[in-house]
Amino acid sequence: MAYQNAIWDFDGTLYDTYPVMLKALVAVYQQQQVPVDQNALYKAIKQTSIKKVLQALADQTGTAFATLDQQYHQLEAKTQIAPQPYPGAAAILERVSQTGRNFLMTHRDTAAQKYLAEHHLDQYFTEIVTSQNGFARKPAPDSLNYLCDRYQLDKAKTVMIGDRALDIEAGINAGLQTVYFDVDRLPITVQPTVTITDLSMLIDYFNK
């Protein structure tokens, strides 16, 4: 089936930002003097979320979640200097823009738009939804339903593309098609419409 529109996650889907995110998170653990296995931590944030990992750390240490969350975001913003898009990102964004529309739905703030602009990729997006829009976090479908309603998107031809189960769950909850970008070969319990390991694999799904 040929798809028309794409709603993209940002971190770990379009941009390879996780190495720096992990580094910032490890630093928070170190500040709390809690030993951590980096490989296990990476899997945890990919299979759940950084928010859940920080909440578990808060429960373990007694430090307020808000304090840990602020520490993490300050460290991540300071060290996430020049994130790079994954290979094939520009090509698939251009292809989608020829058949329909690209949208971004990210839990990150407006830094996502800044990173896209640095690689001239912002031109391919009809709308960028960030944490500052105030929608409920994925897997809640609110932000996806908003985009579908505002732009009259055909849900049968619109895909939610992400690298975590919560992206796929959000897409399913909104009645969309879903693409799991399994860049780390990590199993998820939810069933996507399509699974890919390289963004170039999406090209054939967006025929002109």
C-alpha positions in Angstrom: 0.0 0.0 0.0 1.2 3.5 -0.8 1.1 6.0 2.0 0.6 9.7 1.6 1.5 11.5 4.9 4.0 10.9 7.7 4.0 12.0 11.3 7.5 11.7 12.6 9.1 11.3 16.0 12.4 13.2 16.3 14.8 11.6 18.8 16.1 8.3 17.6 13.9 8.4 14.5 15.0 11.3 12.4 18.1 12.3 14.4 20.7 10.2 16.2 20.5 12.1 19.5 20.5 9.2 21.9 24.2 9.0 22.6 24.2 12.5 24.1 20.9 11.9 25.9 22.4 8.8 27.5 25.5 10.7 28.5 23.4 13.4 30.2 21.3 10.8 32.0 24.4 8.9 33.2 25.7 12.2 34.6 22.5 12.6 36.6 23.0 9.2 38.1 26.5 10.1 38.9 25.4 13.3 40.6 23.1 11.1 42.7 26.0 8.7 43.4 23.9 5.8 42.0 25.9 3.2 40.0 24.4 2.5 36.6 24.9 0.0 33.7 24.9 2.1 30.6 23.8 -0.7 28.3 20.9 -1.5 30.5 20.0 2.2 30.9 20.0 2.7 27.1 17.6 -0.2 26.7 15.4 1.2 29.4 15.0 4.6 27.9 14.4 3.1 24.4 11.8 0.6 25.6 10.1 3.0 28.1 11.1 6.7 28.4 13.6 9.0 30.1 10.7 10.4 32.2 10.0 6.9 33.6 13.7 6.2 34.2 14.0 9.5 36.1 10.9 8.8 38.1 12.4 5.4 39.2 15.6 7.2 40.2 13.6 9.8 42.2 11.8 6.9 44.0 15.2 5.3 44.7 17.0 8.3 46.0 14.2 10.5 47.4 15.3 13.4 45.2 12.3 15.2 43.6 11.6 14.1 40.1 11.4 17.8 39.0 14.9 18.3 40.3 16.3 15.3 38.4 14.3 16.2 35.2 15.7 19.8 35.3 19.3 18.5 35.8 18.9 16.1 32.9 17.5 18.7 30.5 20.2 21.3 31.4 22.9 18.8 30.8 21.4 17.5 27.6 20.8 20.9 26.1 24.4 21.9 27.0 26.0 18.9 25.3 23.6 18.2 22.4 25.6 20.5 20.2 25.4 19.2 16.6 23.1 16.2 16.3 23.0 14.5 12.9 20.1 13.1 11.0 20.1 9.4 10.3 21.2 8.4 6.8 18.3 8.6 4.4 16.4 11.1 6.4 16.5 14.0 3.8 15.6 11.6 1.0 12.5 10.2 2.6 11.3 13.6 3.8 11.6 14.9 0.3 9.8 11.9 -1.1 6.9 12.2 1.4 6.6 15.9 0.5 6.1 14.9 -3.1 3.1 12.6 -2.2 1.7 14.4 0.8 2.8 16.1 4.0 5.4 15.6 6.7 4.6 16.5 10.4 6.7 16.2 13.5 5.4 15.2 16.9 8.1 15.3 19.5 8.4 15.5 23.3 11.4 17.7 22.8 11.1 21.5 22.9 11.6 23.9 20.0 15.3 22.8 19.8 14.0 20.1 17.4 13.0 22.8 14.9 16.4 24.4 15.3 18.2 21.1 14.6 16.1 20.5 11.5 16.8 24.0 10.2 20.6 23.5 10.6 20.3 20.7 8.0 17.6 22.5 5.9 15.1 19.8 6.7 12.5 22.1 8.3 11.4 23.0 4.8 9.7 19.6 4.4 7.4 20.0 7.4 3.8 21.3 7.3 3.7 21.6 11.1 6.0 20.8 14.0 4.4 19.9 17.3 6.7 20.1 20.4 6.3 19.8 24.1 5.4 23.4 24.2 2.1 22.8 22.5 0.9 21.2 25.7 -0.6 18.0 24.4 -0.6 14.9 26.6 2.5 12.8 26.1 2.6 9.7 23.8 1.1 7.1 23.8 -1.9 9.5 24.2 -3.2 10.2 20.7 -4.2 13.8 21.3 -1.5 15.5 19.2 -1.9 13.0 16.4 -5.7 13.5 16.3 -5.1 17.3 16.3 -2.9 17.0 13.2 -5.4 14.6 11.5 -8.3 16.9 12.2 -6.6 20.2 11.3 -5.2 18.9 8.0 -8.0 16.5 7.1 -5.5 13.6 6.9 -6.7 10.2 5.6 -5.8 7.9 8.5 -5.5 4.9 6.2 -2.8 6.7 4.3 -1.0 8.4 7.2 1.7 6.8 9.2 3.2 7.5 12.6 6.9 6.7 12.5 9.0 6.2 15.6 11.7 4.2 17.3 9.9 3.3 20.5 6.8 1.3 21.5 5.1 4.5 22.8 5.3 6.0 19.3 3.6 2.9 17.8 1.0 2.9 20.6 0.2 6.5 20.0 -0.3 5.8 16.3 -2.5 2.8 17.0 -4.5 4.8 19.5 -5.1 7.5 16.9 -6.2 4.9 14.3 -3.1 5.5 12.1 -0.8 3.2 10.2 2.5 2.7 12.1 6.2 2.3 11.2 8.6 1.0 13.8 12.2 2.2 13.1 14.0 -0.7 14.8 17.5 0.9 14.6 18.7 -0.9 17.7 17.1 -4.3 16.9 15.1 -4.1 20.2 11.8 -6.1 20.4 8.6 -4.3 21.4 5.4 -5.8 22.6 3.1 -3.8 20.4 2.6 -4.7 16.7 3.4 -2.0 14.1 2.1 -2.0 10.5 5.6 -2.0 9.2 9.1 -2.5 10.7 12.2 -1.0 9.2 15.9 -1.0 10.1 16.9 1.8 7.8 15.0 4.9 6.7 15.7 4.2 3.0 13.4 1.2 3.4 10.4 3.7 3.6 10.9 5.1 0.1 8.9 2.4 -1.6 5.9 3.0 0.7 5.6 6.6 -0.6 5.1 6.2 -4.3 4.8 9.2 -6.5 
